[in-house]
Amino acid sequence: MTGRKSINNFQVGRAGWERDRKPKFVRVINRILEERGYDFKFYEIEEHKGLVPDYEVKEGEKVIAYFEAEFPLSGRWRTGEDFRFPTIRWPKRKFDHYGKWGGLYNGKPLFMITIKGDLTDAYYIDAKTWFKKGKEERVRSSIFYAINKDDPELGHGLEELANYMLNRIEEVYK
């Protein structure tokens, strides 16, 4: 038997990477929202039966949006550096699954977000725009739907996330 890891071993490692960061991101983004005076918060959705978004955004008890997250491994987005690839991408399975509802989840706007491993930066897009503009991108045996990182409809930066979300809800989902 060779010393090579199987694709399944790689996936287990990646899952642990995401599990570790998901609750930490809630604390980071909610601190930013509070500092900026917003009255809504991110909450991790912990019950994952099937493909369910990672976060819900609530204003009081009312859900106003959902976020489906990706946490690229540090080799793709190193600490202290800008994202070095030309596209931001999410897996085809998410494109196929969430596409059934045209950018909504449980009747509320859905956003796709890619969060830097050290939780200092992110790229995001509303799902309706992702479905419209995403281009198929193959990486080895995986298929993704990608958006050019310079696309004007792609949001960037944690400090801008709340404004982006509110503007997209108003512009795209009304």
Residue pairs with C-beta under 8 A, 6 or more apart in sequence:
7 141
14 73
17 71
17 73
17 117
18 69
18 71
21 71
21 115
21 117
21 119
22 44
22 54
22 69
22 71
23 44
24 119
25 42
25 55
25 69
25 115
25 119
26 42
26 43
26 44
26 55
28 119
28 158
29 42
29 158
29 161
30 41
30 42
32 158
32 159
32 161
32 162
33 40
33 41
33 42
33 162
36 159
36 162
38 162
39 59
39 60
40 57
40 58
40 59
40 64
40 162
41 57
41 58
42 55
42 56
42 57
42 67
43 55
43 56
43 57
43 58
44 54
44 55
45 52
45 53
45 54
45 55
45 56
45 66
51 93
51 94
51 97
51 98
53 66
53 67
53 68
53 105
53 110
54 67
54 68
54 69
55 66
55 67
55 69
56 63
56 65
56 66
56 67
57 63
57 64
57 65
57 66
57 67
57 165
58 64
63 106
63 108
64 108
64 109
64 169
65 108
65 109
65 110
65 111
65 165
65 169
66 105
66 106
66 108
66 109
66 110
66 111
67 110
67 111
67 112
67 113
67 124
68 90
68 94
68 98
68 110
68 111
68 112
68 113
68 127
69 113
69 114
69 115
70 90
70 91
70 112
70 113
70 114
70 115
71 114
71 115
71 117
72 114
72 116
72 117
73 117
74 117
76 83
76 84
76 85
77 83
77 84
77 116
77 117
77 121
78 84
79 116
79 117
79 118
79 120
83 116
83 121
83 123
83 149
85 149
86 148
86 149
86 150
87 135
87 137
87 146
87 147
87 148
87 149
88 114
88 123
88 125
88 146
88 147
88 149
88 154
89 114
89 137
89 144
89 145
89 146
89 147
90 112
90 114
90 130
90 134
90 144
90 145
90 146
91 142
91 143
91 144
91 145
92 136
92 142
92 143
92 144
92 145
94 112
95 130
95 131
95 134
95 145
98 105
98 110
98 127
98 131
99 131
101 110
102 128
102 131
103 109
103 110
103 126
103 127
103 128
103 129
103 130
103 131
103 172
103 173
104 110
104 127
104 173
109 126
109 127
109 128
109 165
109 168
109 169
109 172
109 173
110 126
110 127
111 124
111 125
111 126
111 127
111 165
111 168
112 124
112 125
112 126
112 127
112 130
113 122
113 123
113 124
113 161
114 122
114 123
114 124
115 121
115 122
116 122
120 158
121 156
121 157
121 158
122 156
122 157
122 158
122 161
123 149
123 154
123 155
123 156
124 154
124 155
124 156
124 161
124 164
124 165
125 147
125 151
125 153
125 154
125 155
126 168
126 169
126 172
126 173
128 172
128 173
129 153
129 168
129 172
130 145
130 147
133 147
133 151
133 153
134 145
134 146
134 147
135 145
135 146
135 147
136 143
136 144
136 145
136 146
137 143
137 144
137 145
137 146
138 144
147 153
147 154
148 154
149 156
155 161
155 164
155 168
